[in-house]
Every structure is written in C-alpha cells, then in structure tokens.
Amino acid sequence: MSILIEHISKTFGQFQALSPLSLDIQEGEMIGLLGPSGSGKTTLLRIIAGLEGADTGRIQFGDRDVTNLHVRDRRVGFVFQNYALFRHMTVADNVAFGLDVLPRKERPSPSEIKKRVMHLLDMVQLAHLANRFPSQLSGGQKQRIALARALATQPEVLLLDEPFGALDAKVRKELRRWLRGLHDELGFTSVFVTHDQEEALELSDRVVVMSNGHIEQVDQPGALYASPNSRFVFDFLGNANVFEGKIENGQWRNEQAHIVLPKGAAQQNGQLYVRSHEFTVSETATDQANLPLKVVAINPIGAEVRLELSPVGWHSKDIWEMDLPHKVFDKKPVEKGQTVFVTPKAGYFFAQDAKQAEPLHW
Ligand SMILES: Nc1ncnc2c1ncn2[C@@H]1O[C@H](COP(=O)(O)OP(=O)(O)OP(=O)(O)O)[C@@H](O)[C@H]1O
C-alpha cells in the first residue's frame, strides 16, 4: 500500500510540531523517520496512523483518502517501544487480540483465529511460548510478540515507534535483521521512527531526516551519507568534525591552525566538515595542514580505535573525533595527553552562506 502525505501540519497550542510537509511512500517500501528528540517523528507517525489529527493537509493510502478516517478503519498495524502487551493475557491471546475484537462479520472463526495465531507465532519463532504470560518473556521476545500481534490482522501498513529502543545492542541488531526479512517476505509498507542513525541507515529503503518539525532530506541511505544537503544532515549523520576557516593566501586559517586548500576549491571563508575516518595522524604538521590536537581519550570501539582530540592553539565548537583501524593505531600508538597533528584526506566545504556543500579531496 502506498502512502501519500500532502501538506500535513500540526500545532499543539502555540507550538508548531510539524510545518506543512509532504512525502510520497511507495508500496512495499521501508521508511525510517530519523531526527533528534522533539523533531516531530512520533507526531508524524501518529498522524499517519490516525491516532492524531492534522491541522492541514491530507493522507492517502493507495487510492483511499484516509484523512478523516478513524484509526480502527485505517487498517494499520502498530508496534511501540514499550511492547504494550496485555499482561493478563497469554502470548497466544495477545496475538489473537486484533482478530478477536473484529466486528462479527469480519471476524474469522475461532479455529481459523487459532490457526493464524500459530502461524504468526511460528513466523516470529516463538510458538513454544504460546501459553506464557508477558512477564515470563525477555524484552526481545516481547517485542516479537508485539510484532506478531500487529501483523495478525494482515495490515498493509505497519507503523513502528522506536520498536527496539528499549533493547540491548545485540538483541536490537538481531531484531532489526529479522524485521527487515519479514518486511521483504510479506511485502507490507513500513514506516518506523528512530533517533539511531545506524538503525535508520541499516534498515530503511529511504531515510527521512527531520528537524524542528520539517523534513531536511529524503534519500536512500548511501545517497544521504554521500550527499548530505545541509549542515544539519551532515552533523546528524556520522561523526563530522568542523574546521571553521578564514581564507588567507590559499589557506584556511583558524588562529594558529591552517589547512591548504585543495586544487580547484574556491577561495572563500566557511566551514570544512571532515568525517572521523577521513584523516591521517602524524607527530608533526604536514605541508597540507597544521592542525595540532591534544589526545584526551582513546576508546576501542569494535573494529576501530576512537581518539578524542582537543584543539591546541585554535578553536572548535566540539571535541574532534578520529576513528583509526586497530592495525593503524597499533603501528604507531599515541598516548593520552600527547599532541598530534591531523591531515584531512577528504571533506565537505560549506561556504559562509551556502546551503549546499562542495565535496573536496586532497
Ligand atoms: N500532545 C502534545 N501536546 C503538546 N506538545 C506535544 C504533544 N505531542 C508532542 N508535542 C511536542 O511536539 C514536538 C514533537 O514531538 P514528537 O514526539 O513528535 O517528537 P519526536 O521527534 O518523536 O521526539 P522523540 O524522539 O523524543 O520521541 C515536541 O516538542 C513535543 O514536546
């Protein structure tokens, strides 16, 4: 089922939670709504669901205008972060719930409901827990039951609000893959809310990046990472470090630090965004850059070592982060308190008032 969102806006009192925004979701797509807290993700999801009314605009599911349709008539499945299972019902009864409450003429027979529930429990690989109560399940199991329950009425649209937010990193990753598999197998359309960029990039066909009640960018994960269209998206996706430079003799200068412009770069003041893996590190300045930084922390993170670096003799809004493969770090280990020099290999440059970044390579 495709979903068309046109000029949807929402205010709570004086507060504009959503500015008029539009979005076209294809049938069978998995869309991630990504953004910082308060950016309007949940509000948009609730409006799609029919749990919240919009002030302006309209929503269409396929050819059906559902703008004024009650939540129960929209035929969407929901999954929330906090499972929302009924504590006094068994797992099987929880999954059957959506079918049990259907109006009589739409409700399948008790034996058909039983069959469907067992099929769903098989699908989420928890048939052996059918007679347990929610309190006897782990968080990951509860969330899979919540998903089975949401799918029981065979919705064509599945809406998920931070579905894995309360789970630990490993279970979260497993459930993500499993959800993606289920989505592809059953072919429904999914919209999920997350503030975890890794989750959004890994799971979505397209990511909708939101801030302050509007959409900043909609793109496939790879395109979003390669071509962020604003400072906000750049900051929000991936660890970007910012060097703010004034142009002087073909260099960007920031107090004692400087970077030589790459060939072809326009001579303008602005901000250079450099991702945390796009540097080299050395004990002295290079011909290309003099960017001294003091090592304030060294953290092994998975396959890489992350250095936290504080500028020496120049200013930056944030601590810089640099990710090095263990092999590179082990060859020439640095120590906490030491001053090192970094040299960018690539970056994106935002000229003073420009909205669009220019990709740069040295
Ligand atoms: N019922 C409400 N009454 C008043 N303000 C609300 C209401 N619901 C949401 N808001 C406000 O609207 C803004 C957007 O909220 P929303 O829950 O959509 O954000 P979000 O991006 O989902 O955030 P989070 O990641 O923290 O859940 C917030 O500033 C929130 O305080």
The ligand as a Tripos MOL2 file, in Angstrom:
@<TRIPOS>MOLECULE
LIG
   31    33     1     0     0
SMALL
NO_CHARGES

@<TRIPOS>ATOM
      1 N1          0.1860   16.1260   22.9320 N.pl3     1 LIG1
      2 C1          1.1170   17.0720   22.8880 C.ar      1 LIG1
      3 N2          0.9390   18.2680   23.4580 N.ar      1 LIG1
      4 C2          1.8760   19.2470   23.3920 C.ar      1 LIG1
      5 N3          3.0520   19.1260   22.7520 N.ar      1 LIG1
      6 C3          3.3050   17.9600   22.1610 C.ar      1 LIG1
      7 C4          2.3780   16.8630   22.1860 C.ar      1 LIG1
      8 N4          2.9010   15.8330   21.4830 N.ar      1 LIG1
      9 C5          4.1110   16.2560   21.0790 C.ar      1 LIG1
     10 N5          4.3570   17.5200   21.4560 N.ar      1 LIG1
     11 C6          5.5690   18.3150   21.1500 C.3       1 LIG1
     12 O1          5.7970   18.2830   19.7600 O.3       1 LIG1
     13 C7          7.1810   18.1380   19.4810 C.3       1 LIG1
     14 C8          7.4130   16.9270   18.6190 C.3       1 LIG1
     15 O2          7.1600   15.7760   19.3920 O.3       1 LIG1
     16 P1          7.3880   14.3160   18.8160 P.3       1 LIG1
     17 O3          7.0150   13.3520   19.9020 O.co2     1 LIG1
     18 O4          6.7230   14.1870   17.5220 O.co2     1 LIG1
     19 O5          8.9660   14.3200   18.6110 O.3       1 LIG1
     20 P2          9.9390   13.1180   18.2820 P.3       1 LIG1
     21 O6         10.7880   13.5660   17.1660 O.co2     1 LIG1
     22 O7          9.1680   11.8700   18.1050 O.co2     1 LIG1
     23 O8         10.7850   13.0650   19.6240 O.3       1 LIG1
     24 P3         11.3530   11.8050   20.4800 P.3       1 LIG1
     25 O9         12.4740   11.2200   19.6680 O.co2     1 LIG1
     26 O10        11.8340   12.4650   21.7390 O.co2     1 LIG1
     27 O11        10.2160   10.8720   20.6910 O.co2     1 LIG1
     28 C9          7.8820   18.0840   20.8260 C.3       1 LIG1
     29 O12         8.4270   19.3460   21.1120 O.3       1 LIG1
     30 C10         6.7840   17.7110   21.7980 C.3       1 LIG1
     31 O13         7.0360   18.2570   23.0720 O.3       1 LIG1
@<TRIPOS>BOND
     1     1     2 1
     2     2     3 ar
     3     2     7 ar
     4     3     4 ar
     5     4     5 ar
     6     5     6 ar
     7     6     7 ar
     8     6    10 ar
     9     7     8 ar
    10     8     9 ar
    11     9    10 ar
    12    10    11 1
    13    11    12 1
    14    11    30 1
    15    12    13 1
    16    13    14 1
    17    13    28 1
    18    14    15 1
    19    15    16 1
    20    16    17 2
    21    16    18 1
    22    16    19 1
    23    19    20 1
    24    20    21 2
    25    20    22 1
    26    20    23 1
    27    23    24 1
    28    24    25 2
    29    24    26 1
    30    24    27 1
    31    28    29 1
    32    28    30 1
    33    30    31 1
@<TRIPOS>SUBSTRUCTURE
     1 LIG1         1 GROUP 0 **** ****
